[in-house]
Each structure stands twice: as C-alpha cells, then as structure tokens.
Amino acid sequence: MTTATATREGRIEIAGLTKRFGGFTAVDDLSFDVEPGRITGFLGPNGAGKTTTLRMLLGLIRPTRGTATIGGRQYTTLSRPLSTVGAALEATNFHPGRSGRDHLRVLADTSGIPTSRVDELLELTGIPAAARKRAGGYSMGMRQRLGLAAALLGDPQVLVLDEPANGLDPEGIRWLRGFLRHLSEEGKTILVSSHLLREVEQTVDDVVIIANGRLVRAGTMADLRGTPGALVRTSDVAGLAGALRVADVTSTVQDDDSLVADTTDLRLVGDVALRAGLPIYGLTPRAADLEALFFELTEGTNRNLGEAAAPAERDAVTGEEGANE
Ligand SMILES: Nc1ncnc2c1ncn2[C@@H]1O[C@H](COP(=O)(O)OP(=O)(O)OP(=O)(O)O)[C@@H](O)[C@H]1O
C-alpha cells in the first residue's frame, strides 16, 4: 500500500462532483472531504442535492462530471463494498412480508456474513424482539434502526446515512447520537445527511452545508458556532462598551440597550459594570443562533418548492442515464 493510499483510508473525497438531469443541475461542482473518526453532517434544505450526491458516492447513479471516492476508490471498484461502506439511503425499502431479522439474514447470506452478526446487530440497534415481526408493520423509527443494522452488517469503515433521525422520537434521537458517537470513537467515518441543522447540531463534529447543489460552508461545528459571548442589557451601551474596553474585553453593540461582550466570563462583565456604576438589566451567555445562520446560508433555496426538472425527467430515476446530460 502506498503512503498516499494509507492516508486516504476511510476518507470520503468529493471532487468537482456535478450531476445534471437534462437541463437541470442537481449537484454543481461540489468538493469536500469527510474524515475518519469524525461525524460529519451533510446539510442543506430540501432539494439541495444531498441524496443525489450520496447516490453518486454509492455508485447508484453516474456523475456528469467529477469524482466521489471512498479511501481513494470509486464505490463500483471496491472489492468488498459491504465491508468498506455501509449505507442507509431510505428507510422504506424492506419487503413488507418479511421479518426484519429475515431481511438481514438474506443480506448476510448473499454477502457471506455469518448469521450471528445479524443477531448481534439487532441487539446493538435495540430491535431484537420486534425484528421477528413483519417489516410491513414497522414504525418509521423501527425501519430506521433496521436500516442502520443492515448498513453495519459488513462492519464497514465508512457509514453513510441519509436523514437517519427522520421518524425517531426524542429518545430515539438520543440513542442514535450515542450510537454514532461510539462508532466514530472506534475510528469510523460517518456521514449523516439532514435538512435540519438543529436536528444534528449536537451529534456532528463537522458540517458540510450545500444549497442549490453548491457548497456554501464546510468546517467544524465549533467554527460554525463561532465564539460564544455574553449578552448584556444596560441603559448605557456606549458607557459599558468603553468600560469593557478598558478591561480588555471587546464588544459589539446590538441595539439601544444591549451589547454582546466577547467573553464567556459573566462575572467579569458584571464586575466591570458595577465598577463603572452602570445598571445591568440582563446578563446571559450567548451562543450562535445556528438556526438563523443556517437559514441565512441557504435562504430561499428550497428547490422542491420552486421549479425543478420537468416530471418527465424525474421519471428517469429508474432509467436515469436517459436524463443525464
Ligand atoms: N432523477 C432525477 N431527475 C430529475 N430531477 C431530479 C432527479 N433526482 C433528483 N432531482 C432533483 O434534484 C434536486 C436535488 O434532489 P435531492 O433529492 O438530491 O435533494 P435533497 O437535498 O436530498 O433533498 P431532500 O432533503 O428533499 O431529500 C431536486 O430538485 C430534485 O427534484
């Protein structure tokens, strides 16, 4: 193995990836990397191009241009795909008459994976009893867990999950968070898509945000959150800003009666105000408003609400190359 290959092991690399359906560009010159040992949120409003990107990564559709690789290799060239990358793209594609357990057993059999692994995964995903019932009666949350179990069958290094929190109740979301954290601590590469930043903000380490098929932001969650500060309400913002400056604390005036001091030390802010003889009407820690930021970055780009490809082109999902440019 060359050094270059070794360092790419378990890494997802998307480079100049583009997908056109007829005259409609669903994914537009997209480039980003996803690192092992981290959970990365792949975010964007409905219709942004997340699923299309994941389908190209998993070799289900061909890119118009660019590449999507796992450990430096395209999915279709992987010798043991199930052991390299596990994916749960949709939580609905189970045979309704077959039990969850049988579904996994069929998958395991065709891939040479022992049945013991099936039971191990049903335990891990918390559905050992329900997995003996017909999948047709499963709730969305159950299907999500079964999809996750299927994705993990081959103990892959890379996990790709499309909207895995969809349909999970708050307890299920908490469970998923802990489960993914555990897997990432084992060194796995985890890419999780969502159209809600709020839904994954406590789960992910890194974010890749797209809108209209294009990258709008890639980086760590900590960077996205920015520097936390202290929100202060007072009757004399200019006076308080001056007093804080003397104490080496920068601040930004919000409006006539509030400012944000660039410190998390609320006590310091209170002491500075007291020494300056200024009244304080409110003093609270201020974290970034992620919802507002996400909206700002992707504003008005929900393409599923506007005009997209003509229905005829969408019919081409099955024979999709016809719709490809
Ligand atoms: N086979 C296809 N033919 C034509 N247009 C398509 C096809 N597949 C997807 N699209 C369009 O490409 C755009 C991106 O779709 P995609 O499903 O990748 O978005 P998404 O970010 O996953 O959205 P969501 O969160 O709603 O699943 C949408 O406008 C969609 O209608």
Ligand as a Chemical Component Dictionary entry (heavy atoms), coordinates in Angstrom:
data_LIG
# 
_chem_comp.id                   LIG 
_chem_comp.type                 NON-POLYMER 
_chem_comp.pdbx_formal_charge   0 
_chem_comp.three_letter_code    LIG 
# 
loop_
_chem_comp_atom.comp_id 
_chem_comp_atom.atom_id 
_chem_comp_atom.alt_atom_id 
_chem_comp_atom.type_symbol 
_chem_comp_atom.charge 
_chem_comp_atom.model_Cartn_x 
_chem_comp_atom.model_Cartn_y 
_chem_comp_atom.model_Cartn_z 
_chem_comp_atom.pdbx_ordinal 
LIG N1  N1  N 0 -33.734 11.599 -11.394 1  
LIG C1  C1  C 0 -33.997 12.894 -11.307 2  
LIG N2  N2  N 0 -34.452 13.587 -12.374 3  
LIG C2  C2  C 0 -34.683 14.918 -12.307 4  
LIG N3  N3  N 0 -34.505 15.667 -11.198 5  
LIG C3  C3  C 0 -34.063 15.042 -10.091 6  
LIG C4  C4  C 0 -33.787 13.628 -10.077 7  
LIG N4  N4  N 0 -33.343 13.322 -8.824  8  
LIG C5  C5  C 0 -33.372 14.461 -8.104  9  
LIG N5  N5  N 0 -33.793 15.504 -8.856  10 
LIG C6  C6  C 0 -33.913 16.906 -8.432  11 
LIG O1  O1  O 0 -32.633 17.321 -7.996  12 
LIG C7  C7  C 0 -32.758 18.177 -6.869  13 
LIG C8  C8  C 0 -31.955 17.611 -5.729  14 
LIG O2  O2  O 0 -32.626 16.470 -5.211  15 
LIG P1  P1  P 0 -32.086 15.639 -3.968  16 
LIG O3  O3  O 0 -33.072 14.553 -3.699  17 
LIG O4  O4  O 0 -30.684 15.260 -4.207  18 
LIG O5  O5  O 0 -32.156 16.750 -2.823  19 
LIG P2  P2  P 0 -32.014 16.559 -1.267  20 
LIG O6  O6  O 0 -31.080 17.626 -0.808  21 
LIG O7  O7  O 0 -31.677 15.153 -0.941  22 
LIG O8  O8  O 0 -33.472 16.901 -0.775  23 
LIG P3  P3  P 0 -34.398 16.213 0.328   24 
LIG O9  O9  O 0 -33.906 16.718 1.652   25 
LIG O10 O10 O 0 -35.752 16.754 -0.031  26 
LIG O11 O11 O 0 -34.282 14.743 0.136   27 
LIG C9  C9  C 0 -34.238 18.300 -6.556  28 
LIG O12 O12 O 0 -34.725 19.491 -7.115  29 
LIG C10 C10 C 0 -34.834 17.082 -7.238  30 
LIG O13 O13 O 0 -36.165 17.335 -7.622  31 
# 
loop_
_chem_comp_bond.comp_id 
_chem_comp_bond.atom_id_1 
_chem_comp_bond.atom_id_2 
_chem_comp_bond.value_order 
_chem_comp_bond.pdbx_ordinal 
LIG N1  C1  SING 1  
LIG C1  N2  SING 2  
LIG C1  C4  DOUB 3  
LIG N2  C2  DOUB 4  
LIG C2  N3  SING 5  
LIG N3  C3  DOUB 6  
LIG C3  C4  SING 7  
LIG C3  N5  SING 8  
LIG C4  N4  SING 9  
LIG N4  C5  DOUB 10 
LIG C5  N5  SING 11 
LIG N5  C6  SING 12 
LIG C6  O1  SING 13 
LIG C6  C10 SING 14 
LIG O1  C7  SING 15 
LIG C7  C8  SING 16 
LIG C7  C9  SING 17 
LIG C8  O2  SING 18 
LIG O2  P1  SING 19 
LIG P1  O3  DOUB 20 
LIG P1  O4  SING 21 
LIG P1  O5  SING 22 
LIG O5  P2  SING 23 
LIG P2  O6  DOUB 24 
LIG P2  O7  SING 25 
LIG P2  O8  SING 26 
LIG O8  P3  SING 27 
LIG P3  O9  DOUB 28 
LIG P3  O10 SING 29 
LIG P3  O11 SING 30 
LIG C9  O12 SING 31 
LIG C9  C10 SING 32 
LIG C10 O13 SING 33 
# 
